[in-house]
Structures are given as structure tokens and as C-alpha cells.
Amino acid sequence: MKTKRKSDWQKLPHESLRRYRPTGVYYLWKRVGGGRQLRQSLQTTDLDVARGKRDEALRIHRATARAGTPMCLEGLTFAEAVARLREQVQSGVPWSSKKAVLKPRSLRFNLELLDVLLRTWPNPELDLRDITSADCRLWAARLRGQYGAVRYNASVGALRRVFALAIELHVRVDNPAAQIGKAKVEVRRSDLWLPEPTQFDALVVALRGQRGAANQDNADFALFLRWTGLRGFEAGHLPKSAVDLKAGLLRLPGSITKNGRSREVPIFPPARAVIERWLATPNRRRGDYSRAPGSPRPDYLCPVWRLNGALKSACAKLQFPVRLSHHDFRHLFITDLLKQGVEAAVIARWVGHGDNGKLIRETYTLVGEQWEREEIARVSAIYANP
């Protein structure tokens, strides 16, 4: 996107209209109170359509002026709008009116989305009034190839929020990002499939056997997730200072948990060996975009924090019926503890649920039913062969 020059604008015999020669797009062009210039893309190359949009835009402008909220004619660049949103987020103000407060995890996620906008938008110094829906669609098409459906949809939502802010400040009268469609998110399977112990061991071996410098760390990270039940974000951002080997506990700070509450997780023997290896090596993690640019690198425990590609390849190689995710290791942790007879309320404290085990009891009913069938079969075999 280049800066528009004065010679690019074609004057027209129609009131409050000008045409941008390089693209043929018509603009609302009008001087209002104080002699300031009101310029707004009408996002069309058809003169008749442009005249209709001009009338509607002027009607909205007059209505806001009568209400005592005149349009801001000073202009606002894309980068300036993102900076204002960043200030709101850092102050704990949620984007949605449905939320009363912004949780720490949501705050971090919103800041990440704003970083994505600044990194991916072609010209952050462009005036918001000059951005068209075509510009937004082109940005979205490029972004779709870089991110998954969930992150893509969230980034599009952040872009819409930028223009929503412009409307609130009366810089624009429309939202050019409103017509960007959402990507289809893969629906999680209703029947949860988890690997058996031998299958999980084979998965770890497959991860260790992959090419690349991170293959050993990837396998250890899978083991760590499976034997601690931590969420992927929690495990990836756990500081070394949170490890208490003497007490056999991981003390998670509230700054990395989903609900913002600190908790303690026991260190079981399979996870202890992995933790000791990581504590003995310096932090060598790369590609961590969760921290602000220029800020010091935290002393994280885990040398990796994502397994997406490695996990997908390993599951395909082993011909698993589904592609496992980070969260499936958490399911595996909970399922195994239930089979061992650990109370749901105790497991809930370890995994960070605040409902005294209600969610676990409702979600993992299949585990209890399967375990009951196995017990019935075991006792029946005893009675059949006294």
C-alpha cells in the first residue's frame, strides 16, 4: 500500500465525491466544521453506488454531529489504533462487553493478537480511513496460510476490533473487516480415543527417532505432559523456580494458569527423570513469541513448548486412529488416575479445576463404565474357575 499523492485524486462534478485514479475507487470528500477534511473510502468503482454510499455516510455524520459526537477528522493510523487497544488491554479492559474483567491468560492472548496484527499488516502507518475491505481480505488470505483456524479467527476478530475502535472514535463510519469470513474449526471428536500404555511408549520412541535437533526434547515434553496433566501453555511457560524436587511438587504460579490461581502438582517418578534432565541444562528455547519483544528471556523449565508438527508425524507413522493433541495427554493423565482409584476431587485440584471434581465426574463417565466392565469380567472369571 503506497501513500496517496495529491495528483492521484480526480475532482468530479458531483458534490463531496472524488475518484482515486490508480484504483478507480470513489471517496467521500468534504470539508466540515473548522475547515477540516473528511475523507472516507466508499469501496466501489461504480459512480451510482458511490453516490448512494456518500449520502448514507453524510447522513450518519450529520446524526453523530447532532448527538454531540462529531467525527474525528484528525485521522488515525493502523499502528496508533493498535497502540490504543494495547493500552486498554494492559489496563484490564475486555474487548467484549459480555466480560466484566479480563483474566491474565486472556490479557496475554489479546496482546499476542495485537502483535500478530503489527507483524502481518503491510503498512501499519496507513491512515485507517484509507483502508478498504479489499485490503482486509488480502491480509486475511495471506494470514490464513500462516496460522491454524483458531488463531486465524482470533486475529480476524482483533482486526475487527481495531476498526470498531475507529468507529467509536468517529474516524470511520464502517468496518471494512466485517465481511471477512471465519475459517472452519475442526470439531473435536465426541468419542475420546486415548493410547494404551504400550501405544504411548511407541509414540515416545517415534518422537525420539525423528530427525531434528529437538527430537529428544519433544519426546521428553510428551512424557512431561502425560505425567503432570499440565495444559500446554502451563507446561511451556513453567519457570524452573516453580520446581521443588525436595517436596516433590510443581508450584504453578497464577500468572500461567487458565483460571489465574496458583496450584501444586505432584511430581510422579516418570516425570521426575525428565525434570532433572531439564534442570541440569541451560535454557535454549527458541521461537517463543509469547513474550514482549526485547524483554528478557525467562528461565523456563521446558526447552520446547509445542509439539504440533512432530506429534502429527508420529501419530501418522504409528497409524493411530486420531491425531493426538497436547490436551489429550492431560486426558490420559486424568484417566489413568481415575483407574488407579484416585478421588475426582483430588485430581481436580491437581489439574486446576475449581469445582471439586464435578467436571471430571461428568466428563469421564466412560472411564468408570469401562473399568466396571473390566472388574465384572475379572470377578466372573474367578467365580467360573473356583
C-alpha positions as CSV (number, residue, x, y, z in Angstrom):
1,M,0.0,0.0,0.0
2,K,1.6,3.3,-1.1
3,T,0.8,6.7,0.2
4,K,-1.8,8.5,-1.9
5,R,-0.5,11.6,-3.7
6,K,-2.4,14.8,-4.4
7,S,-2.2,14.2,-8.1
8,D,-3.8,10.8,-7.8
9,W,-7.2,12.4,-6.9
10,Q,-9.7,13.3,-9.7
11,K,-12.1,16.1,-9.0
12,L,-15.7,15.3,-10.0
13,P,-18.8,17.5,-10.8
14,H,-20.6,15.6,-8.1
15,E,-20.8,17.0,-4.6
16,S,-18.5,15.6,-1.9
17,L,-17.0,12.9,-4.3
18,R,-13.5,12.3,-5.6
19,R,-12.1,9.4,-7.5
20,Y,-8.7,7.8,-6.8
21,R,-7.2,7.4,-10.2
22,P,-4.8,4.3,-9.6
23,T,-7.7,2.1,-8.4
24,G,-10.8,3.9,-9.7
25,V,-12.3,3.8,-6.2
26,Y,-14.6,6.7,-5.2
27,Y,-14.2,8.6,-1.9
28,L,-16.3,10.8,0.2
29,W,-14.5,14.2,0.2
30,K,-16.0,17.0,2.2
31,R,-14.8,19.9,4.4
32,V,-16.8,20.2,7.6
33,G,-16.7,22.3,10.8
34,G,-13.4,24.1,11.3
35,G,-12.4,23.6,7.7
36,R,-11.1,20.1,8.4
37,Q,-11.2,17.5,5.7
38,L,-13.4,14.5,5.9
39,R,-12.2,11.7,3.6
40,Q,-13.7,8.2,3.5
41,S,-13.3,5.3,1.0
42,L,-16.7,4.3,-0.4
43,Q,-15.2,1.0,-1.6
44,T,-16.7,1.0,-5.0
45,T,-15.8,1.9,-8.6
46,D,-19.4,2.4,-9.7
47,L,-20.5,6.1,-9.6
48,D,-24.1,5.4,-8.9
49,V,-23.2,3.1,-6.0
50,A,-20.7,5.7,-4.7
51,R,-23.4,8.4,-4.7
52,G,-25.7,6.2,-2.6
53,K,-22.9,5.4,-0.2
54,R,-21.9,9.1,0.0
55,D,-25.4,10.1,1.0
56,E,-25.6,7.4,3.7
57,A,-22.2,8.4,5.1
58,L,-23.1,12.0,5.2
59,R,-26.4,11.1,6.9
60,I,-24.5,9.2,9.7
61,H,-22.1,12.1,10.0
62,R,-24.9,14.6,10.5
63,A,-26.6,12.3,13.0
64,T,-23.5,11.9,15.1
65,A,-22.8,15.7,14.9
66,R,-26.3,16.4,16.2
67,A,-25.8,14.0,19.0
68,G,-22.8,16.0,20.1
69,T,-20.2,13.3,19.0
70,P,-18.7,14.8,15.8
71,M,-16.4,12.7,13.7
72,C,-12.7,12.8,14.5
73,L,-11.1,14.3,11.4
74,E,-7.5,14.2,12.5
75,G,-7.1,10.7,11.3
76,L,-5.7,7.6,13.0
77,T,-3.1,5.2,11.7
78,F,-3.3,1.5,12.0
79,A,-0.4,1.4,14.4
80,E,-1.9,4.2,16.5
81,A,-5.2,2.3,16.8
82,V,-3.3,-0.9,17.8
83,A,-1.4,1.1,20.4
84,R,-4.7,2.4,21.9
85,L,-6.1,-1.1,22.1
86,R,-2.9,-2.3,23.7
87,E,-3.3,0.3,26.4
88,Q,-6.9,-0.9,27.0
89,V,-5.8,-4.5,27.3
90,Q,-3.0,-3.7,29.6
91,S,-5.4,-1.8,31.8
92,G,-7.6,-4.9,32.0
93,V,-10.4,-3.6,29.9
94,P,-12.0,-6.5,27.9
95,W,-12.9,-6.2,24.3
96,S,-16.3,-7.7,24.7
97,S,-19.0,-6.0,26.8
98,K,-20.1,-9.5,27.9
99,K,-17.0,-9.8,30.1
100,A,-16.7,-7.9,33.3
101,V,-12.9,-8.5,33.7
102,L,-10.0,-9.7,31.6
103,K,-8.3,-12.8,33.0
104,P,-4.5,-12.9,32.9
105,R,-4.4,-15.6,30.2
106,S,-6.9,-13.6,28.1
107,L,-4.8,-10.5,28.6
108,R,-1.7,-12.3,27.3
109,F,-3.6,-13.7,24.4
110,N,-5.1,-10.4,23.3
111,L,-1.6,-8.8,23.4
112,E,-0.3,-11.7,21.2
113,L,-3.1,-11.0,18.7
114,L,-2.1,-7.3,18.6
115,D,1.5,-8.3,17.9
116,V,0.3,-10.5,15.1
117,L,-1.6,-7.6,13.5
118,L,1.5,-5.4,13.6
119,R,3.7,-8.1,12.2
120,T,1.4,-9.1,9.4
121,W,-0.3,-5.8,8.3
122,P,1.5,-4.5,5.2
123,N,1.6,-0.8,6.2
124,P,0.9,-0.1,9.9
125,E,1.4,3.7,9.2
126,L,-1.5,3.9,6.8
127,D,-4.5,6.0,7.8
128,L,-7.5,3.9,8.9
129,R,-9.7,5.9,6.6
130,D,-7.7,4.7,3.6
131,I,-8.0,1.0,4.3
132,T,-10.6,-0.8,2.2
133,S,-12.4,-4.1,2.5
134,A,-10.2,-5.4,-0.3
135,D,-7.1,-4.6,1.8
136,C,-8.6,-6.6,4.7
137,R,-9.5,-9.6,2.5
138,L,-6.0,-9.6,1.0
139,W,-4.4,-9.5,4.5
140,A,-6.8,-12.3,5.6
141,A,-5.9,-14.5,2.6
142,R,-2.2,-14.2,3.5
143,L,-2.7,-14.8,7.2
144,R,-4.8,-18.0,6.5
145,G,-1.7,-19.7,5.2
146,Q,0.3,-18.9,8.3
147,Y,-2.0,-19.9,11.1
148,G,-4.4,-22.5,12.2
149,A,-8.2,-21.9,12.1
150,V,-8.5,-20.9,15.8
151,R,-5.6,-18.4,15.8
152,Y,-6.7,-17.1,12.4
153,N,-10.3,-16.4,13.6
154,A,-9.0,-14.7,16.7
155,S,-6.7,-12.5,14.6
156,V,-9.6,-11.5,12.4
157,G,-11.6,-10.6,15.5
158,A,-8.7,-8.4,16.6
159,L,-8.7,-6.6,13.3
160,R,-12.4,-6.0,13.5
161,R,-11.8,-4.6,17.0
162,V,-9.3,-2.1,15.5
163,F,-12.0,-0.8,13.1
164,A,-14.6,-0.9,15.9
165,L,-12.4,1.5,17.8
166,A,-12.2,3.7,14.7
167,I,-16.0,3.8,14.6
168,E,-16.2,4.6,18.3
169,L,-13.7,7.5,17.8
170,H,-15.7,8.6,14.7
171,V,-12.8,8.1,12.4
172,R,-14.8,5.8,10.2
173,V,-18.4,5.1,9.7
174,D,-18.0,1.4,8.7
175,N,-15.9,-1.7,9.5
176,P,-14.1,-3.0,6.4
177,A,-13.1,-6.2,8.2
178,A,-16.8,-7.1,8.9
179,Q,-17.1,-9.2,5.8
180,I,-14.1,-11.4,6.3
181,G,-15.4,-14.9,6.8
182,K,-14.3,-17.2,9.6
183,A,-12.2,-20.4,9.0
184,K,-13.9,-23.7,9.8
185,V,-12.5,-25.1,13.0
186,E,-12.2,-28.8,13.2
187,V,-14.8,-30.1,15.6
188,R,-13.3,-32.2,18.3
189,R,-14.4,-35.8,18.3
190,S,-17.2,-36.8,20.6
191,D,-15.6,-40.2,21.3
192,L,-12.3,-39.7,23.1
193,W,-9.6,-42.1,21.9
194,L,-6.5,-42.4,24.1
195,P,-3.5,-44.6,23.5
196,E,-2.8,-47.6,25.7
197,P,0.4,-47.7,27.7
198,T,2.2,-49.6,25.0
199,Q,1.0,-47.3,22.3
200,F,2.1,-44.2,24.3
201,D,5.6,-45.8,24.8
202,A,5.7,-46.4,21.0
203,L,4.8,-42.7,20.5
204,V,7.7,-41.6,22.7
205,V,10.0,-43.8,20.7
206,A,8.7,-42.4,17.4
207,L,9.3,-38.8,18.7
208,R,12.9,-39.7,19.7
209,G,13.5,-41.3,16.4
210,Q,12.5,-38.2,14.3
211,R,15.1,-36.1,12.6
212,G,16.0,-32.7,14.0
213,A,17.8,-31.3,17.0
214,A,14.7,-31.1,19.1
215,N,13.6,-34.8,18.9
216,Q,14.8,-35.7,22.4
217,D,13.2,-32.6,23.9
218,N,9.9,-33.3,22.0
219,A,9.8,-36.8,23.5
220,D,10.5,-35.6,27.0
221,F,7.9,-32.9,26.6
222,A,5.3,-35.5,25.7
223,L,6.3,-37.5,28.8
224,F,6.1,-34.4,30.9
225,L,2.6,-33.5,29.8
226,R,1.4,-37.1,30.2
227,W,2.7,-37.4,33.8
228,T,1.8,-34.0,35.1
229,G,-1.5,-33.2,33.4
230,L,-0.5,-29.6,32.8
231,R,-2.0,-27.7,29.9
232,G,0.3,-27.0,27.0
233,F,0.6,-23.3,27.9
234,E,1.2,-24.0,31.6
235,A,3.9,-26.6,30.8
236,G,5.6,-24.4,28.2
237,H,5.8,-21.4,30.5
238,L,6.6,-23.1,33.8
239,P,9.8,-21.4,35.3
240,K,12.5,-23.6,36.8
241,S,11.9,-21.8,40.1
242,A,8.5,-23.5,40.3
243,V,10.1,-26.9,40.7
244,D,10.5,-28.2,44.3
245,L,12.2,-31.6,43.9
246,K,12.7,-32.0,47.7
247,A,8.9,-31.7,48.3
248,G,8.1,-33.5,45.1
249,L,5.9,-30.7,43.8
250,L,5.5,-28.3,40.9
251,R,4.2,-25.0,42.3
252,L,2.4,-23.3,39.4
253,P,2.1,-19.5,39.6
254,G,-1.3,-18.0,38.9
255,S,0.3,-16.0,36.1
256,I,0.4,-19.0,33.8
257,T,-2.7,-21.0,34.8
258,K,-6.1,-20.7,33.0
259,N,-8.1,-19.5,36.0
260,G,-5.3,-17.3,37.4
261,R,-5.0,-19.3,40.5
262,S,-1.7,-20.9,41.7
263,R,-1.7,-24.6,42.4
264,E,0.6,-27.5,43.3
265,V,1.0,-30.6,41.2
266,P,2.8,-33.8,42.5
267,I,5.9,-34.9,40.6
268,F,5.5,-38.6,39.8
269,P,8.6,-40.7,39.1
270,P,8.2,-40.8,35.3
271,A,8.1,-37.0,35.2
272,R,10.9,-36.6,37.8
273,A,13.6,-38.0,35.4
274,V,12.6,-35.6,32.7
275,I,12.6,-32.6,35.1
276,E,16.0,-33.5,36.4
277,R,17.4,-33.6,32.9
278,W,15.9,-30.2,32.1
279,L,17.2,-28.6,35.4
280,A,20.7,-29.7,34.5
281,T,20.7,-27.9,31.2
282,P,20.6,-24.1,30.4
283,N,17.6,-22.6,28.8
284,R,18.0,-23.0,25.0
285,R,14.4,-22.5,23.8
286,R,13.9,-20.6,20.5
287,G,10.9,-19.2,18.7
288,D,8.9,-18.1,21.8
289,Y,6.5,-15.4,20.7
290,S,4.6,-15.2,23.9
291,R,6.9,-12.6,25.5
292,A,7.1,-8.9,24.5
293,P,9.8,-8.1,22.0
294,G,13.0,-7.0,23.8
295,S,12.0,-8.4,27.1
296,P,14.5,-10.8,28.9
297,R,14.0,-14.5,28.2
298,P,12.5,-16.2,31.3
299,D,14.3,-19.2,32.7
300,Y,11.7,-21.7,31.5
301,L,11.9,-25.4,32.6
302,C,10.9,-26.9,29.2
303,P,13.2,-26.4,26.3
304,V,10.2,-26.7,23.9
305,W,6.5,-25.7,24.3
306,R,4.8,-27.1,21.2
307,L,4.7,-30.5,19.5
308,N,2.2,-29.9,16.7
309,G,4.2,-31.0,13.7
310,A,6.2,-33.7,15.5
311,L,3.1,-35.1,17.1
312,K,1.2,-35.2,13.9
313,S,4.0,-37.1,12.1
314,A,4.5,-39.6,14.9
315,C,0.7,-40.3,15.1
316,A,0.6,-40.8,11.3
317,K,3.7,-43.1,11.4
318,L,2.1,-45.3,14.1
319,Q,-1.3,-45.2,12.3
320,F,-3.2,-44.0,15.3
321,P,-7.0,-43.6,14.5
322,V,-6.8,-40.0,15.5
323,R,-4.2,-37.3,15.7
324,L,-3.3,-36.6,19.3
325,S,-3.1,-33.1,20.7
326,H,-1.3,-31.6,23.8
327,H,-4.6,-31.8,25.7
328,D,-5.0,-35.5,25.0
329,F,-2.0,-36.1,27.3
330,R,-3.9,-34.3,30.0
331,H,-6.9,-36.6,29.4
332,L,-4.6,-39.5,29.6
333,F,-3.2,-38.3,33.0
334,I,-6.7,-37.9,34.4
335,T,-8.0,-41.2,33.0
336,D,-5.1,-43.1,34.4
337,L,-5.5,-41.6,37.9
338,L,-9.3,-42.5,37.9
339,K,-8.4,-46.1,37.0
340,Q,-6.0,-46.1,39.9
341,G,-8.9,-45.1,42.2
342,V,-7.8,-41.5,43.0
343,E,-10.8,-39.4,44.0
344,A,-12.0,-37.0,41.4
345,A,-11.8,-34.1,43.9
346,V,-8.1,-34.7,44.4
347,I,-7.4,-34.9,40.6
348,A,-9.4,-31.7,40.2
349,R,-7.0,-29.8,42.5
350,W,-4.0,-31.2,40.6
351,V,-5.3,-30.2,37.2
352,G,-6.6,-26.8,38.2
353,H,-10.4,-27.3,38.3
354,G,-12.3,-25.3,40.9
355,D,-15.4,-27.5,41.0
356,N,-14.3,-30.2,43.5
357,G,-14.2,-32.8,40.7
358,K,-17.7,-32.2,39.2
359,L,-16.4,-31.7,35.6
360,I,-14.2,-34.8,35.9
361,R,-17.1,-37.0,37.1
362,E,-19.4,-35.8,34.3
363,T,-16.8,-35.9,31.5
364,Y,-15.1,-39.2,32.3
365,T,-18.1,-41.4,32.9
366,L,-16.9,-43.7,30.1
367,V,-13.8,-44.5,32.1
368,G,-15.9,-45.6,35.1
369,E,-18.2,-47.7,32.9
370,Q,-15.2,-49.4,31.1
371,W,-13.5,-50.1,34.4
372,E,-16.7,-51.5,35.8
373,R,-17.0,-53.9,32.9
374,E,-13.3,-55.0,33.4
375,E,-14.0,-55.6,37.0
376,I,-17.1,-57.6,36.2
377,A,-15.2,-59.7,33.8
378,R,-12.3,-60.3,36.2
379,V,-14.7,-61.4,39.1
380,S,-16.7,-63.5,36.7
381,A,-13.5,-65.4,35.7
382,I,-12.7,-66.0,39.3
383,Y,-16.2,-67.4,40.1
384,A,-16.1,-69.5,36.8
385,N,-12.9,-71.2,37.9
386,P,-13.1,-71.6,41.7
